[in-house]
Amino acid sequence: MSFWRKEKICCGVIFKGPDNEVLIYPKLLKPCSCRKSAMKLPANGSGSSDSGSVTSISPLEEDTNSNASSIF
């Protein structure tokens, strides 16, 4: 029998399994202020050209996202 351990972190609660698996239940997580500020800061990289590819969405991904949002 395996047991999952409930662990509090700065952003909420996660569960850790016997082999260090991590289970995240979104309703128990809320990004804290330190995580939000880290996400807003621009990445000061070496000027790589793929920084724009992160925000681009292919038509297939766009269709998938719109269908997923209409289900809930």
C-alpha positions in Angstrom: 0.0 0.0 0.0 1.4 3.4 -0.9 0.6 6.7 0.9 0.6 10.2 -0.4 1.8 13.0 1.8 0.1 16.4 2.0 2.7 19.2 1.9 2.1 22.9 2.3 4.1 25.2 0.0 4.1 29.0 -0.3 1.4 28.8 -3.0 -0.9 26.3 -1.4 -1.0 22.5 -1.0 0.6 19.7 -3.1 0.7 15.9 -2.5 3.9 13.9 -2.7 3.9 10.1 -3.5 6.1 7.4 -2.2 8.5 7.7 -5.1 8.6 11.5 -5.0 5.8 11.9 -7.5 4.0 15.2 -7.2 0.2 15.6 -7.5 -1.1 19.1 -8.0 -4.8 19.8 -7.4 -5.4 23.3 -9.0 -8.2 24.2 -6.5 -5.7 24.0 -3.7 -3.0 26.2 -5.4 -3.0 29.9 -5.7 0.1 31.6 -7.1 1.6 33.7 -4.4 3.0 37.2 -4.8 6.6 36.0 -5.3 5.5 33.7 -8.1 3.4 36.4 -9.8 6.3 38.9 -9.7 8.7 36.3 -11.1 6.4 35.6 -14.0 5.9 39.3 -14.9 9.7 40.0 -15.1 11.0 39.8 -18.6 13.7 37.1 -19.2 17.1 38.8 -19.5 18.6 36.2 -21.8 21.4 36.5 -24.3 19.1 37.9 -27.0 17.9 34.6 -28.3 15.5 34.8 -31.2 13.0 32.2 -29.9 11.6 34.4 -27.2 8.7 35.3 -29.5 7.8 31.7 -30.2 6.6 31.3 -26.6 3.6 33.6 -27.2 2.7 32.4 -30.7 -0.2 29.9 -31.0 -0.6 27.6 -34.0 -4.2 27.3 -35.4 -4.4 23.8 -34.1 -3.6 24.9 -30.5 -6.0 27.7 -30.8 -8.9 25.3 -31.8 -8.0 23.0 -29.0 -8.0 25.8 -26.4 -11.3 27.2 -27.6 -13.0 23.7 -27.4 -11.6 23.0 -24.0 -12.9 26.3 -22.6 -16.4 25.7 -23.9 -16.7 22.4 -22.1 -16.4 23.9 -18.6 
